[in-house]
Amino acid sequence: MKQINRRSLLKTGGRLSLAAMLGSWAQPAWSRQLQKALTNQEYTPATVLSEDEDFWYYVQQAYTTTESVINLNNGGVSPAPRVVQDAVKRYLDFSNEAPSYHMLRILDLGKEKIRRDLALLAGVPADGVALQRNATEALQTIIFGLPLKAGDEVVLCRQDYPSMIHAWQQRASRDGIKLVWANLQLPSEDNDYLVHQYTRLFTPRTRLVHLTHMINWNGQILPVRRIADQAHARGIEVLVDGAQSFAQLPYAITDLGADYFAASLHKWLSACIGTGMLYVKAEHIGKIYPLFAAENPAETNIRKFEHLGTKPSAIELATGKAIEFHQMIGSERKQARLQYLKNYWMEKVMQVPKVRLCTSLRPEFGCAIGLVNLDGIAPVELDNFFFQKYRVHTTPVKWGGIEGVRVTPNVYTSTRDLNVLVQAINQAATKGLS
């Protein structure tokens, strides 16, 4: 198989034509303006372009976000750009003309192209990628499908996503496996510390380590590859939760050393709500039981993990437009913009009395997600203040020793929006919530 040249793919980001993405439909004004902006800035370094509000204004016009709320909770679920919305509407209309024929005999054939495009974006072979509804479904396919027995050990951490922790706890209760817990003190800018918190727990009975690439609560990036290398040296397999990092950071799954990898595509890829992916290394597919029964659970075809029953093809197929839109902007540009936005608001409030920031400003340890805490104010109260007084939508966090309000902008977010957040934080810190 020809090796995937991911660097070449990333360099082409921004060169895809919006006119081509829209197909035969007339190209609207917003897409013509964005296409012009992309052409004009083709050779501008990503870090320089990250601060160009005029350029990102044209990106913003590709979305249909409301003016009544400043949405800074994109880490939960991101809106899809117009081209994705239009695609799913067209596919859905087509499906409803003759559902069992159009959906099952025509549209479903397009899944293989989506699989190939996702694999190319992820830097892995297409026959290792399964289409899923979200990261939870994909991760639990592995959690409940692994052939583990009583006494086998799994290493995970207290700061992992709750649904994954609950799944592992159910597996432990049912099958007698042992869960071994790391408890990370975050934020951290010490990779040696982060690696050690996992590797010190490895024993001859450890069968798998569960790693969250980017911690959902405060955006901490873990040195997954370093931990994975030490795990593999001991014969331990690696499951990576990439729900927050996929399409936010530019990397290939193979860079992480993952045996298993899962992501939600309705977060940073901005695909339709209810789309996700699972990657399994070829040598492991046969031993993993599917979450939903397949005719032959031991088969080595990745598609055995897609036996869900009737589901909307329109949502899956529109993922293709999300991939194209992501590539058009370019992975490095996107990461640079998200990093700039996070640091923009954090730097403006970091010296304000009572304000405590719980996320690193350094790009190797964080990107879009930032966590803020105010002394004497509960996160849920601060989150409510932001929304009631300023119509800023964030999310309160209290999990695994991490507390604060999580702020997650996206590429359509402007610094003008973030100035409202800064004003709200200053108001809360200096005058209280009254």
Secondary structure, 3 states (H helix, E strand, C coil): CCCCCHHHHHHCCCCCCHHHHCCCCCCCHHHHHHHHHHHHCCCCCHHHHCCCHHHHHHHHCCCCCCCCCEECECCCCCCCCHHHHHHHHHHHHHHHHCHHHHHHHHHHHHHHHHHHHHHHHHCCCHHHEEEECCHHHHHHHHHHHCCCCCCCEEEEECCCCHHHHHHHHHHHHHHCCEEEEECCCCCCCCHHHHHHHHHCCCCCCEEEEEEECECCCCCCECCHHHHHHHHHHCCCEEEEECCCCECCECCCHHHHCCCEEEEECCCCCCCCCCCEEEEECHHHHHHCCCCCCCCCCCCCCHHHHHCCCCCCHHHHHCHHHHHHHHHHHCHHHHHHHHHHHHHHHHHHHCCCCCEEECCCCCCCCCCCCEEEEECCECHHHHHHHHHHHHCEECEEEEECCEEEEEEECCCCCCHHHHHHHHHHHHHHHHHCCC
